Amino acid sequence: MEGVDVVRELIRIERKLEHIERLLNELLEVEESYALMRLSEESLKEFLEDEPDLYSEKDLKVRYR
């Protein structure tokens, strides 16, 4: 019986490790997405600062009252 308990415990540990691995992969994907968004934001910042505004604050206030 002791051998069966060891096998069950190993299977349980393996399932937990698989779950942890999935969670880590999801976290890495989120971090990669965030890093890409930050990179895009920083690289476009200078370009967009020189672009004229299409709408003024006044325009937006009138539309969304």
N, C-alpha and C positions, 0 to 999 in steps of 0.2 A: 504493500500500500504506500510505503514511503516514496517509492519511485514514481508512482502515479501523482502524488502531491507535488513532487518536484516538477514534473512535466506540466501540470496545471499551472503552477506558479510561473514557470517559464513562458507559457502561452499568455498568461495575464500580463506579464512584464513586456512581452513582445507587442501586444495590442496597445499598451500604454505608450510605448516608445513610438509606435506608428502614429498614434494620435499626436504626440508631441512633435514629431517630424512634420505632420500636416500643418500644425499651428505655426511652427517656425517658418515653413515655406510661405504661408499666408502673410506672416509678419514681414518677411523679406520682400514680398511682392508689394505690400503697402509702402514699405520704406523706399523701394525703387521708384514707385509712382510719385511719392512725395519729392524725392530727389530730382526727378525729371521735371516736375512742376516748378520747383524752386529754380532749377537751371533755366527753364524757359522764361520764367518771370524775370530773372536777373539779366538774361541775354536780350530780352525785348524791352527792358525798362528804358534804356537810352533811346532806342528807336521810337518808342511810343511817346516819350516826353516831348519830342519835336513835332509830333502830329497835332494838328488843330483839333479842338473839341468839336464834335458834331452838334452837340446840344449844350446849351448853357444850363446852369442851375435853375434859372428862371423858367426855361422851357419845361424842365422836369417838374417843377413845383406846380405849374399850371396843369399839366397832364395828370398828375397823381394826387390832386386834392381830394 
